[in-house]
Amino acid sequence: MNKIVIHGGNPLNGTVQVSGAKNSALPLLCATLLTGGEHRLSNIPQLRDIRTVFELLKTLGAEVDFTGDSAVINADRVESIEAPYDLVKTMRASVLVLGPLLARYGHARVSLPGGCAIGARPIDLHLKGLAAMGAEISLDHGYVEARVERLKGATIYFDMPTVGGTENLMMAATLAEGTTILENAACEPEIIDLAKALNGMGAQISGAGTDTITIEGVDTLQPMNHRVMADRIEAGTFMVAAAMTQGDVLVKDATDMQAQFMAMLTLANGTSVIAENVFENRFMHVCELQRLGSNIRIDGKQALVEGVGMLLGAPVMATDLRASASLVLAGLAADNTTEVSRIYHLDRGYERLEEKLLALGADIQRVAI
Ligand code: EPZ
């Protein structure tokens, strides 16, 4: 076993490239079992769980060529439909082969994952969903065995949003007969990434990223050609590391937090540069932050944020979801009163934000106008 030794105190400086998201790559790799042909995936992180899923794919009969961060997977000849205990026990995400195998072959045997370090996480919701789609499910010597002639579309309500369950059923439903609606589905960006890849294969999925996902079953799919999304957890970790060590780090390929970070940087020592490369019009919160006394200059796609000693409360107007959050954050740190209007943007993405902040000690309230 190794250990990491840290002598603290060095500010972090420089540029860091965020890797591909493990939790996106794992379901994407399992989705290659849905159809034959050469699947191409890039931006795959080199991690133990990824090596495990490649082992699993090979055990099932797929050919895997993994070079650098790219993989070519050929699942033309899947010879086994069984995910064995030895692989599933080391990685719970192995259960994600259940949906694709069942949808393509009408038969799958997958070892039960058992408990794990973050609690007993059952797969009952995966199984209930597949049963609602017509699968016969039995438990046999620690294995789940599922059989069906062809899965049929169904409306499935998850008792709790489950990431893996949503992914497993979304994959299974792509080849089902008719329409499947997943309600109370998990909304993680990794689910959006999987839906994008599946739609690229010819699937008909809408609503991924919301709590209701609709999948119109199709008869055939093509191989996937997809770049795995960046790992948002890793990106967030580097951002916190830079802030904690008072460093200066460019996190490449990272999270959609520009507006919130800008609010924070209005109070930082020195000048920060924020580049917005994804959306036009994503600096609309700047004028509003300026109303609170911040010092920000826009120069094309860049915003130069000169930290100020304090922000002063003022009426401001939200223009989009992230902008609303940044104005609330700035208001929390500002002197006197800030009134944020047009908060219907905020309500699209944050549930009871003001109540949660109130519980954390903020002086905040929602007022009817
Ligand atoms: C995913 O696990 C992630 N793993 C986890 O990250 C993450 O912590 C978790 O989602 C929550 O965000 C991957 O994406 C590979 P769940 P998952 O099904 O899909 C209960 C990492 O390595 N539940 O959303 O397994 C379950 O007990 C890992 O990065 C049922 O009761 O999580 C839990 O309380 C650490 N029955 C809750 O739902 C079910 O059938 C959420 O689990 C399924 C889940």
Residues whose N, C-alpha, C, O or C-beta is under 5 A from the ligand:
A	BS01	EPZ	N23 A93 A120 R121 P122 I123 D124 L125 H126 M160 P161 T162 V163 G164 G165
